[in-house]
Amino acid sequence: MPDSEQDAFDFLLRRRSRPAKTLTGPGPDRAALMPMLTAAARTPDHGKLEPWRFIVLEEAALRRMTSIIRSTGERLGKDAADIEKATHVYTTSPLCVAVIEVQKDSPKIPAIEQTYSAGAVCLALLNAALASGWGANWLSGWFSHDRAFMSEALGLAAHERIAGLIHIGTETSTPPERPRPDLEAITSWVSE
C-alpha cells in the first residue's frame, strides 16, 4: 500500500470525534471549509441525485438557534436540564454545518438510499474536518427532528430534514479513548 493510502487508513483506524462541548473558536473560515465540503460531497450517491445540501451556521446564526431550541423545548414539554444541555453547544461552537437531506423523486432510487447517502455525507464531513486538524462532532438532538424547528431555524421545506449537525472548531482537550465494538461478536463469515 502506498504511504499516502496507509496514512489515510491509519487515520481511519484511530479517528475519534471530539465532544462538541470541548470545541471553541476559532473555527475554519470559508477558504478552509470549502475543501472539507468538497470531500464530503464525494460521498456515494446512487443515481447522482445529490439528495443533500449544506447550511453553514456561523457564530451569530448559532446564537440565534439557542432561542429557537429553547422555545421548541418548552413547546415539546422538555425539562430545563434537557433544554440547557441542548442549547449549551450552540453558545460555544464557532461553526456548524447542517447537512440537510433533500428527498428527491426517483423511479429508480428508493428514499432509504437517499437517507443513507445523506448520512454518508455527515461522516465524510466529520472525517474531513478531523483529517484537516480541526475538532469536530456530529450531533442531532431531539429538536432537530421537530418539523417546526426545521422550518423556523433553517427554513427547510417539507421534503427536507436534518441529517446531522457537524460542529467544527478548535479542540480544547483530547478525549480519552472509549471502548470499541467487539468485532468477533458482530461479524459473521459466510463461505457457501
Disulfide bonds with the S-S distance in Angstrom:
none
